[in-house]
Amino acid sequence: MAKPKTVHTCTECGGQAIKWQGQCPHCLAWNTLVETVAESRGEGLQGIAEEGSSLLELGAVDAAEAPRYGTGSAELDRVLGGGLVRGGVALLGGDPGIGKSTLLLQALATMGETLACLYVSGEESAQQVALRARRLGLDPKRLKLLTEIQVERILAVLEAERPQVAVMDSIQTLYSSALQSAPGSVAQVRECAALLTRYAKRSGCVVVMVGHVTKEGALAGPRVLEHMVDTVLYFEGDTHSSFRMVRAFKNRFGAVNELGVFAMTDRGLKGVSNPSALFLSGRGAGVPGSCVMVAQEGTRPVLVEIQALVDAAHAPNPRRLCVGLDASRLALLLAVLHRHAGVACFDQDVFVNAVGGMKILEPAADLAVLLAVVSSLRNRALPEKLVAFGEVGLAGEIRPVQRGQERLKEAAKLGFQRALIPAGNRPKQNISGMEVTAVERVDEALAALREG
């Protein structure tokens, strides 16, 4: 028997090379080429243009806003931009056991009361799915279930049943008979996702695909998978904690970086309507090294506690560690603090943490991080009802951030009485119960705290 031909396929972009090499020639990623069997395409890509395409005038296209399908969860609808869009394709990724299948099963059970829904399980048997639904207290009488991993059979069932919403759990378990590689390979994931996406656009069915993640936290399979779909959602949070967060990283039908907060209970995932109170629930009063900031997650302002611990270094190279924040900015902020405020931390270990498992990547956290570091270094607690936000520049200036008015209103609503903000975010009208101090430089911010 002749040895099958092999090629080396990149796990990042799906590009192919004849022989192995350290760097992918297409996306220039290192150590991503994996040997796979060369695919005989067969009929894999036939039938793409089943319906002939014709030339259209853009002005003649009906662009009316399509009604959205509510999922029954206000937090999930917020992340999706108001609900699922007819013909849309969404990809939900996350660590194993974090709650992807639970969340989608809850949503389908609710939508199944008014819509035709189909749950395709490639990882669990029908009995396992039924046991989960019973454990969650769901009543999915009208929800249809299919346990299948061959995409051609799934498409045949979709054509026959014509559901309005279909969930594929998960895309890594599906395979196409037109390809020879095993399920989960780059070629299979790309082909199955492409076939399901074409069906969704042609039929108007909403397709939601569950995706596995790699050890680095990125979606497994080629990155082209994220470009094919309309919405990419990621589960965040520690699996050992009862709180979960779903964030939108791509959304053609809504705002990106929207955040939905859930609490894992014995009855499944429950939406948290006031996440600010949740993240501040365990905050102690009068503790040095603690500062509350107002983060902007999409259209929602969220109050988060920033903690810092500064301690004498016991090694030649002091440690710099961030959890939930941009680690590359910490060294930058410490240098600005030394140069423009005269506060040195070159012989101190500095640890910074965003409480509650939040991930804050916006530069608006800069000022709160600096205040928490100075508070821990001097062992002096900040005022209890103080919030701060602002971007810190290399010249020591404090730059304004977006949606400053909304951030201040959220802080005032939760009972905070004082705010330290950039001068560019000074509100035009006074906010009831809030004393606002606007500063332009880092040294002014520290002086304002000493005076207060």
LONUMAR-104364 format. One line per field, with one value per residue (C-alpha): x, y, z; residue in three letters. Coordinates in Angstrom, 2 decimals, decimal comma, always signed. Layout:
REM LONUMAR-104364
xx <- c(X|...)
yy <- c(Y|...)
zz <- c(Z|...)
residuo <- c(Ala|...)
***
This chain:
REM LONUMAR-104364
xx <- c(+0,00|+1,37|+2,18|-0,34|+1,03|+1,49|+1,74|+2,52|-0,40|-0,19|-2,42|-2,75|-3,67|-4,28|-1,55|+0,33|+3,99|+5,56|+8,08|+8,42|+10,12|+10,33|+8,31|+5,06|+5,73|+2,20|+1,56|+5,20|+4,18|+6,84|+6,51|+2,94|+3,42|+1,95|+2,18|-1,22|-2,46|-2,88|-6,58|-8,34|-10,88|-13,51|-16,82|-15,90|-16,31|-18,85|-22,22|-21,00|-23,02|-26,20|-28,18|-26,91|-25,57|-26,73|-25,54|-27,45|-27,64|-26,78|-29,58|-32,15|-31,26|-33,82|-31,79|-34,60|-33,53|-34,37|-36,00|-33,71|-34,35|-34,17|-32,28|-34,15|-31,00|-30,57|-26,80|-26,36|-28,57|-26,42|-23,25|-24,92|-26,07|-29,75|-30,20|-29,49|-29,85|-31,55|-28,89|-26,09|-23,28|-21,84|-18,81|-18,63|-15,24|-13,98|-12,09|-13,46|-16,14|-16,63|-20,29|-20,57|-22,96|-24,94|-25,51|-26,58|-28,86|-30,58|-30,98|-32,36|-34,83|-36,21|-36,25|-37,80|-41,10|-41,58|-38,97|-37,96|-34,60|-32,14|-29,29|-26,57|-24,34|-21,12|-19,51|-22,30|-24,95|-28,66|-28,91|-26,17|-27,86|-31,22|-29,65|-28,11|-31,46|-33,15|-30,42|-30,85|-34,61|-35,37|-38,47|-37,25|-40,28|-40,12|-36,32|-35,08|-31,82|-29,46|-26,35|-24,24|-20,74|-20,86|-21,61|-23,36|-25,93|-26,36|-27,02|-29,56|-31,44|-31,27|-32,72|-35,54|-36,42|-35,70|-34,99|-34,70|-31,80|-29,23|-26,34|-23,28|-21,53|-18,78|-17,25|-14,06|-15,99|-17,56|-16,07|-16,81|-16,72|-15,11|-11,87|-9,71|-8,27|-9,59|-12,19|-10,60|-7,86|-7,34|-8,87|-11,93|-12,69|-12,36|-14,48|-17,27|-17,49|-17,62|-20,46|-22,50|-21,89|-23,10|-26,22|-26,97|-26,63|-28,74|-31,54|-31,68|-31,11|-29,08|-26,06|-24,15|-20,91|-19,08|-15,28|-12,52|-9,58|-5,86|-3,56|-2,84|-6,57|-7,14|-9,74|-8,40|-8,14|-7,23|-7,64|-9,68|-12,52|-12,94|-13,11|-15,82|-18,38|-20,33|-19,89|-17,08|-17,79|-15,30|-15,96|-13,72|-13,24|-11,73|-13,36|-12,88|-15,00|-18,79|-18,69|-18,37|-18,00|-18,85|-17,15|-17,74|-14,51|-16,19|-19,77|-21,06|-24,46|-23,49|-20,78|-17,59|-16,07|-19,52|-19,46|-22,07|-21,66|-23,12|-23,17|-22,92|-25,57|-27,01|-29,66|-27,20|-25,92|-27,88|-27,32|-25,91|-27,67|-25,35|-21,78|-20,26|-21,80|-20,58|-16,95|-16,93|-18,80|-15,68|-13,83|-12,55|-12,52|-9,29|-6,95|-3,73|-3,06|-6,69|-8,24|-11,59|-11,71|-14,58|-13,92|-15,92|-16,99|-18,68|-21,62|-21,62|-19,51|-18,30|-16,61|-13,61|-11,22|-7,53|-5,19|-1,44|+1,18|+4,60|+7,22|+11,00|+12,70|+14,80|+16,44|+18,64|+15,79|+12,54|+9,41|+6,62|+3,42|-0,05|-3,25|-6,14|-4,25|-1,79|+1,54|+3,59|+2,21|+3,21|+6,92|+5,99|+3,79|+6,43|+8,97|+6,54|+5,87|+9,58|+10,43|+7,45|+6,34|+9,58|+8,28|+10,83|+10,01|+13,19|+14,08|+10,52|+8,49|+5,22|+2,14|-1,10|-4,44|-7,91|-10,31|-13,05|-11,36|-11,88|-9,54|-8,98|-6,91|-7,98|-5,48|-8,12|-6,81|-3,42|-4,29|-5,94|-2,92|-0,54|-2,69|-2,89|+0,89|+1,59|-0,96|+0,72|+4,23|+3,37|+1,06|-1,69|-5,23|-6,98|-10,28|-13,01|-15,50|-12,93|-12,91|-10,28|-9,73|-7,45|-4,70|-1,14|+1,29|+5,07|+5,39|+3,47|+0,24|-3,15|-5,12|-8,93|-10,76|-14,02|-17,43|-16,23|-19,72|-21,22|-18,42|-19,02|-22,78|-22,26|-19,90|-22,34|-25,16|-23,20|-22,56|-19,06|-18,61|-15,27|-13,64|-10,12|-10,29|-8,41|-9,02|-10,35|-13,18|-14,37|-18,20|-20,07|-22,71|-22,28|-23,13|-25,31|-23,41|-20,08|-17,02|-14,95|-11,24|-9,78|-6,00|-3,62|-0,45|+0,58|+2,16|-1,05|-3,04|-0,79|-0,88|-4,68|-4,81|-2,48|-4,59|-7,77)
yy <- c(+0,00|+3,39|+5,71|+8,58|+11,99|+14,35|+18,11|+20,35|+22,56|+25,65|+25,45|+29,26|+30,25|+26,90|+27,50|+24,52|+23,75|+20,78|+20,13|+21,06|+24,32|+26,30|+29,26|+29,23|+30,91|+32,38|+33,95|+33,84|+32,06|+29,82|+26,07|+25,83|+23,45|+19,99|+17,03|+16,00|+13,80|+15,66|+16,12|+15,01|+17,74|+15,70|+17,44|+19,40|+22,83|+21,97|+23,56|+26,84|+28,85|+26,78|+29,92|+32,05|+35,45|+38,50|+42,08|+44,38|+48,09|+48,82|+51,37|+48,79|+46,29|+46,01|+47,01|+47,03|+46,18|+42,52|+41,59|+39,83|+36,61|+37,14|+34,41|+34,81|+36,11|+39,87|+39,53|+37,30|+39,60|+42,55|+40,82|+39,87|+43,45|+42,84|+39,20|+36,73|+38,02|+35,94|+34,31|+35,19|+32,86|+33,10|+31,37|+30,83|+29,83|+29,11|+26,74|+23,23|+23,13|+26,90|+26,74|+27,01|+24,09|+25,04|+28,60|+27,59|+24,81|+27,28|+29,77|+27,16|+25,84|+29,38|+30,19|+26,79|+28,03|+30,38|+29,32|+26,09|+25,18|+22,34|+21,29|+19,25|+17,43|+15,91|+15,41|+14,13|+11,46|+12,20|+10,84|+13,15|+16,20|+15,16|+14,69|+18,18|+19,71|+17,93|+19,03|+22,65|+22,47|+23,11|+22,03|+21,69|+19,85|+21,57|+21,55|+19,00|+17,14|+15,53|+13,53|+13,53|+14,57|+14,21|+17,65|+16,34|+14,47|+17,54|+19,71|+17,19|+17,37|+21,16|+21,22|+18,88|+20,47|+24,12|+25,29|+28,98|+28,51|+25,69|+25,07|+22,99|+21,62|+21,63|+22,57|+20,61|+17,32|+17,66|+16,21|+16,23|+13,02|+14,94|+15,17|+12,36|+14,00|+13,37|+15,59|+18,61|+19,03|+22,40|+21,35|+19,73|+22,66|+25,14|+23,09|+22,31|+25,92|+27,10|+24,68|+25,71|+29,41|+29,05|+27,27|+29,98|+32,79|+30,96|+29,77|+32,50|+30,04|+31,27|+28,98|+29,08|+27,09|+26,12|+26,25|+24,81|+26,94|+26,21|+26,40|+30,03|+30,85|+31,33|+29,45|+26,13|+25,70|+28,20|+31,91|+32,11|+30,60|+33,90|+35,81|+33,56|+34,10|+37,24|+37,19|+35,87|+35,46|+34,37|+33,00|+34,53|+33,91|+31,31|+27,88|+27,68|+30,80|+30,96|+34,00|+33,91|+36,66|+36,53|+39,13|+39,97|+40,34|+40,63|+41,53|+42,63|+43,36|+45,22|+46,81|+44,91|+44,46|+44,20|+42,23|+39,91|+38,76|+35,48|+33,58|+29,78|+28,21|+24,72|+25,81|+26,95|+30,38|+33,36|+36,89|+39,52|+42,83|+44,92|+43,65|+46,69|+45,70|+42,16|+43,15|+45,47|+43,15|+41,90|+45,19|+46,16|+49,75|+51,53|+49,00|+50,38|+49,45|+49,47|+51,86|+51,67|+52,54|+52,79|+50,59|+50,91|+47,52|+48,30|+50,52|+49,57|+51,27|+48,79|+49,60|+47,37|+47,30|+47,54|+46,12|+46,68|+45,18|+46,84|+45,04|+45,19|+43,05|+40,14|+39,46|+41,55|+41,90|+43,17|+41,39|+43,03|+41,00|+41,89|+39,83|+41,02|+44,09|+44,85|+43,66|+45,64|+48,95|+48,38|+49,03|+52,09|+53,49|+52,91|+54,81|+57,72|+57,68|+57,97|+60,58|+62,92|+62,37|+61,45|+58,12|+55,33|+51,61|+50,33|+48,26|+47,01|+44,05|+45,31|+43,12|+44,46|+42,65|+43,39|+41,84|+39,47|+37,90|+40,97|+41,65|+45,37|+46,27|+49,88|+52,61|+54,22|+52,00|+53,77|+56,38|+53,84|+51,55|+54,39|+55,45|+51,87|+51,46|+54,70|+53,76|+50,40|+51,88|+54,52|+52,17|+54,78|+53,92|+56,04|+57,75|+55,14|+56,72|+57,60|+56,45|+57,26|+56,76|+58,26|+57,43|+58,34|+59,50|+59,26|+62,98|+62,62|+64,06|+62,49|+62,13|+61,99|+58,76|+58,06|+58,20|+60,05|+61,34|+57,84|+56,58|+59,31|+58,72|+55,01|+55,75|+58,25|+55,73|+53,27|+55,85|+57,11|+60,72|+61,73|+61,23|+61,90|+62,25|+63,86|+67,54|+66,70|+64,68|+67,46|+67,30|+70,30|+69,98|+69,04|+65,45|+65,19|+63,89|+63,72|+65,92|+65,85|+66,72|+67,18|+66,99|+67,33|+65,63|+62,72|+64,93|+66,97|+63,79|+62,76|+66,31|+66,35|+63,17|+64,60|+67,74|+65,68)
zz <- c(+0,00|-1,00|+1,85|+1,99|+1,09|+3,99|+4,36|+7,30|+8,32|+10,53|+13,59|+13,67|+10,11|+8,37|+5,79|+4,38|+3,71|+1,93|+4,70|+8,34|+9,26|+12,45|+11,19|+9,24|+5,85|+5,80|+9,23|+10,49|+13,73|+15,30|+15,95|+14,64|+11,68|+12,31|+9,95|+8,54|+5,72|+2,45|+1,84|-1,32|-1,65|-3,45|-3,08|+0,01|-1,52|-4,21|-3,94|-2,45|-4,95|-4,80|-5,38|-8,22|-7,23|-9,14|-9,31|-6,97|-6,33|-2,72|-2,42|-3,53|-0,81|+1,99|+5,07|+7,60|+11,15|+11,72|+15,03|+17,47|+19,32|+23,08|+24,93|+28,21|+29,93|+30,14|+30,62|+27,56|+25,48|+26,56|+25,33|+22,04|+21,46|+22,22|+21,27|+18,46|+14,88|+12,20|+10,01|+12,45|+13,44|+16,96|+18,48|+22,25|+23,69|+27,18|+29,43|+30,03|+32,72|+32,90|+31,83|+28,04|+27,56|+30,67|+29,50|+25,99|+27,23|+29,55|+26,69|+24,29|+26,88|+27,26|+23,55|+22,78|+24,21|+21,25|+18,65|+16,93|+18,49|+17,95|+20,22|+18,47|+20,94|+19,70|+23,10|+25,32|+24,89|+24,91|+28,47|+29,71|+28,19|+29,67|+33,10|+32,93|+31,96|+34,87|+37,29|+36,17|+36,65|+32,97|+31,11|+27,51|+26,12|+22,75|+22,50|+19,97|+20,48|+17,96|+18,88|+15,72|+14,65|+10,84|+9,45|+6,32|+8,43|+10,65|+7,59|+6,31|+9,64|+9,57|+6,05|+7,10|+10,46|+9,58|+13,17|+13,92|+16,38|+16,34|+18,76|+17,81|+20,91|+19,90|+16,54|+17,34|+17,48|+14,00|+10,85|+7,13|+5,10|+2,25|+4,25|+5,56|+8,68|+12,19|+13,91|+15,56|+12,94|+11,30|+8,01|+9,61|+11,91|+9,06|+6,65|+9,12|+10,25|+6,64|+5,77|+8,82|+8,14|+4,53|+5,71|+8,28|+5,73|+3,18|+5,46|+8,11|+10,94|+13,91|+14,44|+17,73|+17,84|+21,03|+20,72|+22,84|+23,94|+24,00|+27,00|+26,10|+26,30|+22,55|+20,54|+19,29|+15,54|+12,84|+13,54|+10,33|+12,37|+14,23|+10,95|+9,50|+12,26|+13,15|+16,92|+19,11|+22,83|+25,49|+28,96|+31,61|+35,29|+37,55|+37,42|+41,21|+41,70|+41,46|+39,18|+35,41|+32,85|+29,15|+26,98|+23,31|+21,35|+17,96|+17,14|+13,77|+15,29|+18,46|+20,56|+21,29|+24,76|+26,29|+29,52|+30,98|+34,58|+35,81|+39,09|+38,99|+41,22|+41,62|+39,11|+36,47|+35,54|+36,85|+35,55|+37,92|+37,29|+39,51|+39,05|+40,77|+44,10|+43,50|+42,92|+45,95|+48,32|+50,17|+50,32|+53,76|+55,01|+55,87|+54,23|+52,68|+49,08|+47,94|+45,41|+43,61|+39,91|+37,43|+34,40|+31,20|+29,82|+26,52|+27,42|+31,12|+33,83|+36,46|+39,78|+40,50|+43,43|+42,54|+45,18|+45,40|+47,69|+47,90|+49,95|+50,29|+47,64|+48,89|+45,52|+43,21|+40,71|+42,29|+41,11|+39,12|+38,93|+37,65|+37,83|+35,69|+34,45|+31,66|+33,09|+30,57|+31,90|+35,51|+34,95|+32,88|+35,65|+38,32|+36,22|+35,80|+39,54|+40,30|+37,67|+38,06|+41,68|+43,42|+44,72|+44,18|+44,07|+42,45|+45,55|+46,19|+44,99|+43,51|+43,11|+41,61|+41,40|+40,02|+42,53|+41,42|+38,40|+36,21|+33,30|+32,81|+29,77|+29,29|+30,30|+32,53|+35,34|+35,41|+38,05|+40,37|+40,12|+41,05|+44,01|+45,29|+44,96|+46,86|+49,53|+50,11|+50,04|+52,65|+54,58|+54,54|+53,48|+50,88|+51,74|+52,02|+49,57|+46,90|+43,26|+40,64|+36,94|+34,30|+31,85|+32,85|+30,17|+30,11|+30,76|+34,02|+32,65|+33,40|+30,20|+29,95|+29,18|+27,40|+29,07|+32,15|+32,99|+33,00|+35,25|+37,81|+37,85|+38,48|+41,38|+42,89|+42,58|+44,73|+47,46|+46,62|+47,64|+46,16|+42,77|+41,52|+37,74|+34,82|+34,20|+30,75|+32,31|+34,64|+34,52|+33,15|+35,84|+39,48|+40,38|+43,47|+46,49|+44,65|+45,25|+42,08|+42,11|+38,62|+38,25|+35,33|+36,61|+38,83|+41,48|+41,67|+42,30|+45,20|+46,63|+46,43|+48,51|+51,13|+51,41|+51,65)
residuo <- c(Met|Ala|Lys|Pro|Lys|Thr|Val|His|Thr|Cys|Thr|Glu|Cys|Gly|Gly|Gln|Ala|Ile|Lys|Trp|Gln|Gly|Gln|Cys|Pro|His|Cys|Leu|Ala|Trp|Asn|Thr|Leu|Val|Glu|Thr|Val|Ala|Glu|Ser|Arg|Gly|Glu|Gly|Leu|Gln|Gly|Ile|Ala|Glu|Glu|Gly|Ser|Ser|Leu|Leu|Glu|Leu|Gly|Ala|Val|Asp|Ala|Ala|Glu|Ala|Pro|Arg|Tyr|Gly|Thr|Gly|Ser|Ala|Glu|Leu|Asp|Arg|Val|Leu|Gly|Gly|Gly|Leu|Val|Arg|Gly|Gly|Val|Ala|Leu|Leu|Gly|Gly|Asp|Pro|Gly|Ile|Gly|Lys|Ser|Thr|Leu|Leu|Leu|Gln|Ala|Leu|Ala|Thr|Met|Gly|Glu|Thr|Leu|Ala|Cys|Leu|Tyr|Val|Ser|Gly|Glu|Glu|Ser|Ala|Gln|Gln|Val|Ala|Leu|Arg|Ala|Arg|Arg|Leu|Gly|Leu|Asp|Pro|Lys|Arg|Leu|Lys|Leu|Leu|Thr|Glu|Ile|Gln|Val|Glu|Arg|Ile|Leu|Ala|Val|Leu|Glu|Ala|Glu|Arg|Pro|Gln|Val|Ala|Val|Met|Asp|Ser|Ile|Gln|Thr|Leu|Tyr|Ser|Ser|Ala|Leu|Gln|Ser|Ala|Pro|Gly|Ser|Val|Ala|Gln|Val|Arg|Glu|Cys|Ala|Ala|Leu|Leu|Thr|Arg|Tyr|Ala|Lys|Arg|Ser|Gly|Cys|Val|Val|Val|Met|Val|Gly|His|Val|Thr|Lys|Glu|Gly|Ala|Leu|Ala|Gly|Pro|Arg|Val|Leu|Glu|His|Met|Val|Asp|Thr|Val|Leu|Tyr|Phe|Glu|Gly|Asp|Thr|His|Ser|Ser|Phe|Arg|Met|Val|Arg|Ala|Phe|Lys|Asn|Arg|Phe|Gly|Ala|Val|Asn|Glu|Leu|Gly|Val|Phe|Ala|Met|Thr|Asp|Arg|Gly|Leu|Lys|Gly|Val|Ser|Asn|Pro|Ser|Ala|Leu|Phe|Leu|Ser|Gly|Arg|Gly|Ala|Gly|Val|Pro|Gly|Ser|Cys|Val|Met|Val|Ala|Gln|Glu|Gly|Thr|Arg|Pro|Val|Leu|Val|Glu|Ile|Gln|Ala|Leu|Val|Asp|Ala|Ala|His|Ala|Pro|Asn|Pro|Arg|Arg|Leu|Cys|Val|Gly|Leu|Asp|Ala|Ser|Arg|Leu|Ala|Leu|Leu|Leu|Ala|Val|Leu|His|Arg|His|Ala|Gly|Val|Ala|Cys|Phe|Asp|Gln|Asp|Val|Phe|Val|Asn|Ala|Val|Gly|Gly|Met|Lys|Ile|Leu|Glu|Pro|Ala|Ala|Asp|Leu|Ala|Val|Leu|Leu|Ala|Val|Val|Ser|Ser|Leu|Arg|Asn|Arg|Ala|Leu|Pro|Glu|Lys|Leu|Val|Ala|Phe|Gly|Glu|Val|Gly|Leu|Ala|Gly|Glu|Ile|Arg|Pro|Val|Gln|Arg|Gly|Gln|Glu|Arg|Leu|Lys|Glu|Ala|Ala|Lys|Leu|Gly|Phe|Gln|Arg|Ala|Leu|Ile|Pro|Ala|Gly|Asn|Arg|Pro|Lys|Gln|Asn|Ile|Ser|Gly|Met|Glu|Val|Thr|Ala|Val|Glu|Arg|Val|Asp|Glu|Ala|Leu|Ala|Ala|Leu|Arg|Glu|Gly)
***
